Amino acid sequence: MKDESLDHIEVTNSAGKLAKKFLHNPLTLVLAIFILALGLVALQMMPREENPRIDISAGSIIIPAPGLTPEEVKKIITEPLEKKLREISGVEHIYSMSMPNMALVNVVYYIGENREISNLKLYDKIMQNMDEMPKNVMQPIIKPFDIDNSIPIVNIVFYQKNNKLPYNKFLTYIEHTQLNISAIKNVSKTALKGERKEQYNVDIDINKLAGYNLSLGQVVGGIQSIAARTPNVNAKTKENELVIMSIKSALESVKDVENIIVAQYMGSTIYLKDIATVTDGIEVQKKQSAQIILKDGTVYDQITLEISKLAGTNAVHVSNEIKEYLQENAKELEKFGIAYKISRDYGVRADVAVDELVHHIVITIAIIFIMLIVFLGWRESLIVTFTIPAILAITLFIAYVSDQTINRITLFAFLLSLGLLVDAAIIVIENIHRHLHDDESEHQSMDELLIKATDETGGPTNVATLAIVLTMVPMIFVGGMMGSFMKPIPLNVPVALIASLFVAYIFVPYLSKKLLKKEVNTSNTHTEGES
């Protein structure tokens, strides 16, 4: 709604124009509430992380080369491949290993390179040069490194308090839990660490093997020939039905394994049980073991479930949903004698880091409020203090829509710039305060005084703020790990400073109209009456 009484007031810059437009506008209060609400929504919905995301792109190329020595692999595979990979833009380092029967080449891009584009360039380069590969070399395996989705945010350690369940049953239950957690929204990857798979262990007697004139390869071949599911599709029957038969897994018990035929010797059939002892258990060839030591000193064998989240999602929300699932199934876990400990919770760490900095921001705002009371008065201090959450709300919302996360560096940027954010508001309120106590402003209306006082500060305040913004711009072009880590500062501080200008020019005059009063010079009035 336009106020016709303000048309005669002349303004010279954007500060005065904004003050004039919003001073009596009924939507100004609505705008203030809307801005604060946007900030609150952004604070709740922005993904929370302990540290900012850093774009790290890399990949591995695995090239099987059966029958080749390391020297041959290096000469005909590794070195030519390295030359071709150097042609890819953005590659920082190439590491290679030439091994018997295989070549492994790792490609690392500069930090900040787009991961999807980098992976595509790597794949294209390999496919373009497939015709130059030696004839005996197999199809290369290209495996991109997925840093964002591979780093676990929650580690859950499962163990048995009383060894109530056989190990294979214990492992089966953990795998079932893993499957259910994988279905939780925004969970990208789960992996078990320290587990031992169920298997049939075959202990071969070397003396018997030699007695039957058998090789270990014959035994392995005999087991492999039957330890697979072999589907079979028959033709149509007389009733015109298609019959699909599938041979059930031939190995379902120790007896089945013992009766595997491994060879014929002097007209007699040699079974696996004739040369080996077969037991049903867990993989014994895995020498590594994982244990958990509790505070009371007790030690248990354990299996760790690692859970990763999708890049850009809220670590706090994902972590809370995982813990809710565990709590819902706590009774079932207890029934089977299974206990668990959360050894890593990135969501809690991120939440604590964010809440701690928010707490310090609130303390800083309180300090600014108390300081301004001393120099300007409590009403003026209240007006300036309001501008801080309004500025932070605008900045948080813009960060949210630009796909940023809220982390320690983001909030540190706000904390660092908090003193700068109130500069524009302090300059405007100080000039208004001066005019209110100035004898020359005695015959001006309150509206005219507020608009002109704001208009006077526009030019120098805009220039000073722009100068500070420009000092932040070079930080955007800092490369490497440090540039990516500190990027929230040049991205958010300039936005906050520009937002501080609009907030100061719109809301400081409006709130001054509501809270401040023009001082009447009683001494001048008395003198004029006597004359």
BELKA-V729533 format. One line per field, one symbol per residue. phi: phi as a letter, one per 40 degrees, with the letter a starting at -180 (. if undefined). A space follows every 10 residues. Layout:
phi=???
This chain:
phi=.ccccccccc bbaccccccc cbcbcccccc cccccccccc ccccccdcbc bccbcbbaab bbbcbdgccd cccccbbccc cccccccccg ccbbbbbbbd gabbbbbbcc chcccccccc ccccccccbc cccdcccccc bbbccbcccb ccbbbbcbac cbfcbcdccc cccccccdcc ccccdgccab acbgcbccac cbcccccccc ccfbbccccc cccccbcacb cabccccccg bcbbbbccdc bbaccccccc cbabbfgbcb ccccbabbbc abccccccab bbbcccgcbb cbbbbcbbbc cgcccccccc ccccccccbc ccccccgbba bccabccccc cccccccccc cccccccccc cccccbhccc cccccccccc cccccccccc ccgcbcaccc cccccccccc ccdccccccc ccdcccbccc cccccccccc cccccccddc cccccccccc ccddcccccg ccccccddcc cbcdcccccc cccccccccc ccccbbbccc cccccccccc c
